[in-house]
């Protein structure tokens, strides 16, 4: 079996309703909201243990964010969380997709990472509050190119842009071919093991390298393989495959 056949098989096995519910994943909560700003809130809280993430997201009142006053989560204290929910409410009144598109365009070129950077800049314009917890949550503005893989933002964009299988396709003006793999430790290790990546550093360059490689298998929708790669690492199935 060649690499494309393997990836296609794993995509079919995991990128469906059954694959989504087989283990904890923030999309289980986010997909019930169908609101880009609220889904972004879910994505940005998605760091750490998957079960703990889903447990926390399940405890939130997304119908009335102000009702979540006093919540705490890992690196965010109650003041951080209160401000985060205020910012998300303000963000929900804006055309988020337009912010990303305008930031990503550079002549005929389109750089989704610059669109993410533009969104982060806009977010910080919505509040004067600053803290380590808030800045960890929303991320840092970069100058020329990101060092971080921007995993949580890229995951959120996958949810919003892709129109098939488990993703929702609420953003219709951004093409799936422009997306970048939401690289985390699971997908990075799996990608190294499968030969999709040579870069040992877990950073934005690695995310781009893997994305470009995945375009060889599907140029129109390269990160359709993301969820399958993640589940391969999370479930431990990658170890079984490499023994064969």
C-alpha positions as CSV (number, residue, x, y, z in Angstrom):
1,X,0.0,0.0,0.0
2,X,1.4,3.4,-1.0
3,X,1.2,6.5,1.1
4,X,-1.8,8.0,-0.8
5,X,-3.8,4.8,-0.4
6,X,-3.0,4.7,3.3
7,X,-4.0,8.4,3.8
8,X,-7.2,7.9,1.8
9,X,-8.1,4.8,3.8
10,X,-7.6,6.5,7.1
11,X,-9.5,9.6,5.9
12,X,-12.5,7.4,5.1
13,X,-12.2,5.6,8.4
14,X,-11.9,8.6,10.6
15,X,-13.4,11.7,8.9
16,X,-17.1,10.8,9.6
17,X,-19.6,10.9,12.4
18,X,-18.4,7.7,14.0
19,X,-14.8,8.9,13.8
20,X,-15.7,12.2,15.4
21,X,-17.4,10.6,18.5
22,X,-14.9,7.8,19.0
23,X,-12.8,10.0,21.3
24,X,-13.1,13.5,22.8
25,X,-12.7,16.4,20.4
26,X,-13.7,20.1,20.6
27,X,-15.5,19.9,17.3
28,X,-18.1,17.8,19.1
29,X,-19.2,21.0,20.9
30,X,-18.3,23.6,18.2
31,X,-20.4,22.0,15.5
32,X,-23.5,22.5,17.5
33,X,-23.0,26.3,17.6
34,X,-22.7,27.1,13.9
35,X,-21.5,30.6,14.8
36,X,-17.9,31.5,13.7
37,X,-17.1,33.6,16.8
38,X,-18.4,31.0,19.2
39,X,-16.6,28.3,17.3
40,X,-13.4,30.4,17.6
41,X,-13.9,30.5,21.4
42,X,-14.1,26.7,21.4
43,X,-11.0,26.4,19.2
44,X,-8.9,28.7,21.3
45,X,-9.7,26.9,24.5
46,X,-8.5,23.7,22.8
47,X,-5.2,23.2,24.3
48,X,-4.2,20.4,26.7
49,X,-6.0,17.1,27.3
50,X,-8.9,16.5,24.8
51,X,-11.2,15.1,27.5
52,X,-10.6,18.2,29.8
53,X,-11.2,20.5,26.8
54,X,-14.5,19.0,26.0
55,X,-15.5,18.9,29.7
56,X,-14.8,22.6,30.0
57,X,-16.5,23.5,26.7
58,X,-19.6,21.5,27.8
59,X,-19.8,23.6,31.0
60,X,-20.1,26.9,29.1
61,X,-23.3,28.7,28.3
62,X,-22.9,29.7,24.7
63,X,-26.4,31.1,24.5
64,X,-25.5,33.8,27.0
65,X,-21.7,34.2,27.3
66,X,-22.1,36.8,30.2
67,X,-23.6,33.9,32.3
68,X,-20.1,32.3,32.3
69,X,-18.7,34.9,34.7
70,X,-16.1,33.6,37.0
71,X,-14.9,30.6,34.9
72,X,-11.3,29.6,35.0
73,X,-9.4,27.4,32.6
74,X,-5.7,26.3,32.9
75,X,-3.7,29.5,31.9
76,X,-6.8,31.8,32.1
77,X,-8.0,33.1,35.4
78,X,-11.6,34.4,36.0
79,X,-10.7,37.9,34.9
80,X,-9.1,36.6,31.7
81,X,-12.2,34.4,30.9
82,X,-14.6,37.2,31.6
83,X,-12.8,39.5,29.2
84,X,-12.5,36.7,26.6
85,X,-16.2,36.2,26.5
86,X,-16.8,40.0,26.2
87,X,-14.4,40.1,23.2
88,X,-16.0,37.1,21.6
89,X,-19.4,38.9,21.9
90,X,-18.0,41.9,20.1
91,X,-16.3,39.8,17.5
92,X,-19.6,38.0,16.7
93,X,-20.9,41.4,15.4
94,X,-18.1,41.6,12.8
95,X,-17.6,40.0,9.4
96,X,-14.8,37.7,10.5
97,X,-14.4,36.0,7.1
98,X,-14.0,39.5,5.5
99,X,-11.3,40.4,8.1
100,X,-9.3,37.2,7.2
101,X,-9.7,37.6,3.4
102,X,-8.6,41.2,3.4
103,X,-5.6,40.4,5.6
104,X,-4.6,37.3,3.5
105,X,-4.7,39.0,0.1
106,X,-1.4,40.3,-1.3
107,X,-1.9,41.2,-4.9
108,X,-2.7,37.9,-6.6
109,X,-1.3,35.9,-3.7
110,X,-3.3,34.7,-0.7
111,X,-1.6,33.9,2.6
112,X,-4.0,32.5,5.2
113,X,-1.5,33.1,8.0
114,X,-1.6,36.8,7.3
115,X,-5.4,36.6,7.4
116,X,-5.1,35.0,10.9
117,X,-2.7,37.7,11.9
118,X,-5.2,40.4,10.8
119,X,-7.9,38.7,12.9
120,X,-5.6,38.7,15.9
121,X,-4.9,42.4,15.4
122,X,-8.6,43.1,15.2
123,X,-9.3,41.1,18.4
124,X,-6.8,43.2,20.4
125,X,-8.5,46.3,19.1
126,X,-11.7,45.2,20.8
127,X,-10.3,45.5,24.3
128,X,-7.6,47.3,26.2
129,X,-7.3,44.4,28.8
130,X,-4.0,42.6,28.7
131,X,-2.6,39.6,30.6
132,X,-0.5,36.6,30.0
133,X,-3.6,34.4,30.1
134,X,-5.4,36.5,27.5
135,X,-2.4,36.7,25.2
136,X,-1.8,33.0,25.4
137,X,-5.5,32.4,24.5
138,X,-5.6,34.8,21.5
139,X,-2.0,34.4,20.5
140,X,0.6,36.9,19.5
141,X,0.8,39.2,16.5
142,X,3.7,38.3,14.3
143,X,5.9,40.7,12.2
144,X,6.9,38.9,9.0
145,X,5.9,35.2,9.5
146,X,4.7,33.1,12.4
147,X,6.9,30.8,14.4
148,X,4.0,29.1,16.0
149,X,2.1,26.5,13.9
150,X,-1.1,28.5,14.7
151,X,-2.7,25.2,15.3
152,X,-5.9,26.4,17.0
153,X,-6.7,29.0,14.4
154,X,-5.9,26.6,11.5
155,X,-8.2,24.0,13.1
156,X,-11.0,26.6,13.5
157,X,-10.5,27.5,9.8
158,X,-10.8,23.9,8.8
159,X,-14.1,23.7,10.6
160,X,-15.3,26.9,8.9
161,X,-14.0,26.5,5.4
162,X,-14.2,22.8,4.5
163,X,-17.7,21.8,3.3
164,X,-17.5,18.0,3.5
165,X,-17.5,15.2,6.1
166,X,-17.3,16.5,9.6
167,X,-16.6,20.2,8.9
168,X,-19.3,22.8,8.5
169,X,-18.3,25.1,5.6
170,X,-19.7,28.3,7.0
171,X,-17.1,30.4,5.3
172,X,-17.7,30.1,1.6
173,X,-15.3,32.8,0.2
174,X,-12.1,31.0,1.2
175,X,-11.0,27.9,-0.7
176,X,-10.0,24.8,1.2
177,X,-6.8,24.8,-0.9
178,X,-5.6,27.9,1.0
179,X,-5.8,26.2,4.4
180,X,-2.8,25.0,6.4
181,X,-2.6,21.8,8.5
182,X,-3.5,22.4,12.2
183,X,-0.3,20.9,13.4
184,X,-0.2,19.5,16.9
185,X,2.1,17.0,18.6
186,X,0.1,14.0,17.4
187,X,0.0,15.1,13.7
188,X,3.6,16.2,13.8
189,X,4.8,12.8,15.1
190,X,2.6,10.9,12.7
191,X,3.8,13.0,9.8
192,X,7.4,12.4,10.7
193,X,6.7,8.7,11.0
194,X,5.0,8.6,7.6
195,X,7.7,10.6,5.8
196,X,5.3,13.6,5.2
197,X,7.8,15.9,7.0
198,X,11.5,16.1,7.6
199,X,11.5,19.1,9.9
200,X,11.9,17.9,13.4
201,X,10.9,21.3,14.9
202,X,7.2,21.7,15.8
203,X,6.6,25.0,14.2
204,X,4.9,26.9,11.3
205,X,7.5,25.8,8.8
206,X,6.7,22.2,9.6
207,X,3.0,22.8,9.2
208,X,3.6,24.4,5.8
209,X,5.9,21.5,4.7
210,X,3.3,18.9,5.6
211,X,0.5,20.9,3.9
212,X,2.6,21.2,0.7
213,X,3.2,17.4,0.8
214,X,-0.5,16.7,1.3
215,X,-1.3,18.8,-1.8
216,X,0.4,16.0,-3.8
217,X,-2.5,13.8,-2.8
218,X,-5.3,16.3,-3.0
219,X,-4.4,19.8,-4.3
220,X,-8.0,21.2,-3.8
221,X,-8.4,19.9,-0.2
222,X,-5.1,19.0,1.2
223,X,-6.0,19.1,4.9
224,X,-8.9,16.8,4.6
225,X,-6.4,14.3,6.0
226,X,-5.9,16.3,9.2
227,X,-8.4,14.6,11.3
228,X,-7.2,11.2,10.2
229,X,-3.6,12.0,11.0
230,X,-4.7,13.3,14.4
231,X,-6.7,10.1,15.2
232,X,-3.8,7.9,14.0
233,X,-1.6,9.5,16.7
234,X,-4.2,9.8,19.4
235,X,-5.4,6.2,19.1
236,X,-1.9,4.7,18.8
237,X,-2.8,3.1,15.5
238,X,0.2,4.6,13.8
239,X,2.5,2.2,15.8
240,X,0.6,-0.8,14.5
241,X,0.8,0.5,10.9
242,X,4.6,1.1,11.1
243,X,5.1,-2.5,12.3
244,X,3.6,-3.9,9.1
